[in-house]
Amino acid sequence: MGDSRRQTAELADGEAAVELDPGLAFGTGTHATTALCLDWLDSLDLAGRRVIDVGCGSGILAIAALKLGAAGAVAIDHDPQALLATRENAARNGVADRLTVLGADAPPPAPADVVVANILAGTLIELAPQMEAMVRPGGLLALSGILAEQIDDVAAAYVRPGRSVFPGATAAAIPGATDPSRQECRSYRSAILFDPPVLRDGWALLHGTRGPA
């Protein structure tokens, strides 16, 4: 998975290329945070799933998800230039009919199977309640744009006591996929169950599953 930017490349079976002109929007596929998200999306079986890209920039993540087999996607951003670039890039890649582009002031979309947000850590913390509401029970969430030293602060916004806490979880000790406490938290509402973060070039990707509502 990658950013073709009008270049040609030999693609192996199962690979997809995104033709991209970011214009004035963020998102070329080369930054570590975008690459982490692309790798994560590429690792999923997206067939038949709906995806939401929060802070879509150039639209690269939503478009990549569609080219990887997602049934539909929603791209959200507050920047008019990002919305313009996303629509143009969707048309360029032949996926405009499966992509809904929304400004940040639009009514929230229906919860999706997969939600990805590559934005600043402070915004991820501020938007935690809205982000959780976008993920359907059992759905997947990935948060990027986080420096390695910001992991604990961002995770705390999604697992803090009184809203989405689960047994054994603290901001500094996020349960992994094999941690027994992951199973206990299934009885908690709206808990985001994080797997260990993925790191690259000093940046982190937090990814996990939403517990039952």
C-alpha positions in Angstrom: 0.0 0.0 0.0 1.4 3.4 -0.8 1.2 6.8 -2.4 1.8 6.7 -6.2 1.8 10.5 -6.7 1.6 10.0 -10.5 4.4 7.5 -10.5 4.0 4.0 -11.8 4.9 0.9 -9.8 4.8 -2.9 -10.2 2.1 -4.2 -7.9 2.0 -7.7 -6.5 -1.3 -9.6 -6.1 -3.4 -8.0 -3.3 -1.5 -4.7 -3.4 -3.2 -1.4 -4.3 -1.8 2.0 -5.3 -3.3 5.4 -4.5 -2.8 8.2 -7.0 -2.6 11.3 -5.0 -2.3 15.0 -5.3 -2.4 16.5 -1.8 -2.8 20.1 -2.9 -2.7 22.2 0.2 -3.8 19.3 2.5 -1.7 17.1 4.7 -1.1 13.5 3.8 1.3 12.2 1.1 1.9 8.8 2.6 5.6 9.4 3.4 5.2 10.7 7.0 5.7 8.1 9.7 2.2 8.7 11.1 0.5 8.2 7.8 2.7 5.2 7.0 1.7 3.6 10.3 -2.0 4.0 9.5 -1.6 2.7 6.0 0.3 -0.4 7.3 -2.5 -1.0 9.9 -5.3 -0.7 7.3 -3.3 -3.0 5.0 -3.2 -5.6 7.8 -7.0 -5.7 8.1 -9.6 -7.6 6.2 -11.7 -4.6 5.1 -14.1 -6.5 2.7 -17.6 -5.3 3.4 -16.6 -3.0 6.2 -17.3 0.7 6.7 -14.4 3.0 7.5 -14.3 6.5 9.0 -11.2 8.7 8.5 -11.1 11.6 11.0 -8.9 14.4 10.0 -8.7 13.1 6.5 -6.3 15.7 5.0 -5.7 14.6 1.4 -8.1 11.6 1.9 -5.3 9.1 1.6 -6.4 6.8 4.4 -10.1 6.7 3.4 -9.2 6.2 -0.3 -6.6 3.5 0.6 -9.3 1.7 2.7 -11.7 1.7 -0.2 -9.0 0.4 -2.6 -8.2 -2.3 -0.1 -11.8 -3.5 -0.3 -13.9 -1.5 2.2 -17.5 -1.2 1.2 -17.8 2.5 2.0 -15.9 5.2 3.8 -16.5 8.6 5.4 -13.7 11.3 5.4 -14.0 14.1 7.9 -12.0 17.3 8.2 -12.4 20.9 9.4 -10.2 22.3 6.6 -12.0 23.2 3.3 -8.8 22.6 1.4 -8.7 19.1 2.8 -12.3 18.4 1.8 -11.5 19.7 -1.7 -8.4 17.5 -2.1 -10.2 14.5 -0.7 -13.0 14.8 -3.3 -10.6 15.3 -6.1 -8.4 12.4 -5.1 -11.4 10.1 -4.6 -12.4 10.9 -8.2 -8.9 10.3 -9.4 -8.8 6.9 -7.8 -12.3 5.9 -9.0 -13.8 5.5 -5.5 -15.9 8.7 -5.2 -19.1 6.8 -5.4 -18.2 5.0 -2.1 -16.8 8.0 -0.2 -18.8 10.5 1.8 -16.8 13.7 2.6 -18.0 15.7 5.7 -16.9 19.0 7.3 -16.2 18.8 11.0 -19.5 20.7 11.8 -21.6 18.1 10.0 -23.8 15.7 12.0 -21.8 12.7 13.1 -21.8 9.7 10.9 -23.3 6.3 11.9 -20.8 4.2 13.8 -18.4 2.3 11.6 -16.5 -1.0 11.7 -13.1 0.7 11.5 -12.2 4.3 12.5 -8.7 5.8 12.0 -7.5 9.3 13.0 -4.1 10.7 12.1 -4.2 14.1 13.9 -2.5 15.8 16.8 -2.4 14.2 20.2 -4.2 17.1 21.9 -7.1 16.8 19.4 -7.3 13.1 19.9 -7.6 13.7 23.6 -10.2 16.4 23.1 -12.3 14.4 20.7 -12.2 11.1 22.7 -16.0 10.9 23.4 -16.9 11.6 19.8 -14.3 9.2 18.5 -15.6 6.4 20.7 -19.1 7.0 19.5 -18.0 6.6 15.9 -16.8 3.0 16.6 -19.4 0.3 16.6 -19.3 -2.3 19.4 -16.6 -4.8 18.4 -15.2 -2.2 15.9 -11.6 -1.2 15.5 -10.0 2.2 16.3 -6.5 3.5 15.4 -5.0 6.7 16.7 -1.9 8.3 15.1 -0.1 11.6 15.1 1.2 10.7 18.6 4.8 11.1 19.7 6.1 8.1 21.6 6.1 10.2 24.8 2.5 11.1 24.4 1.1 7.6 24.4 0.1 7.6 28.1 -1.7 10.9 27.9 -3.7 9.9 24.8 -4.5 6.4 26.2 -5.7 7.9 29.4 -8.4 9.9 27.6 -9.9 6.6 26.3 -9.5 4.4 29.4 -9.9 6.9 32.3 -12.0 6.0 35.3 -15.7 6.9 35.2 -16.1 6.6 31.5 -14.3 3.7 29.8 -12.0 2.2 32.5 -11.5 -1.5 32.5 -9.8 -3.7 35.2 -6.1 -3.6 35.3 -5.7 -0.8 32.8 -3.8 2.4 33.5 -2.4 4.9 31.1 1.1 3.5 31.6 0.1 -0.2 31.3 -2.1 -0.8 28.3 -3.3 -4.4 28.2 -2.0 -6.4 25.3 -4.0 -8.8 23.2 -3.0 -11.7 25.4 -3.5 -9.9 28.7 -6.2 -11.7 30.8 -7.7 -8.4 31.9 -8.8 -7.8 28.2 -11.5 -10.4 28.7 -12.8 -8.9 31.9 -13.4 -5.6 30.4 -15.9 -7.0 27.9 -18.6 -6.2 30.5 -17.8 -2.4 30.4 -19.5 0.0 28.1 -17.6 1.8 25.4 -14.2 0.6 26.5 -11.5 1.0 23.9 -9.2 -2.0 24.4 -5.8 -1.1 23.2 -3.2 -3.5 22.0 0.5 -2.5 22.5 1.3 0.6 20.5 3.3 0.3 17.2 6.3 2.7 17.0 8.1 4.2 14.1 10.6 7.1 13.9 9.5 8.3 17.4 5.8 8.2 16.5 3.2 5.9 17.9 0.1 4.2 16.6 -2.5 3.2 19.3 -4.9 0.6 18.0 -7.6 -1.5 19.7 -11.2 -2.7 19.8 -14.3 -1.1 21.3 -16.0 -3.3 23.9 -19.8 -4.0 23.9 -22.1 -1.1 24.3 
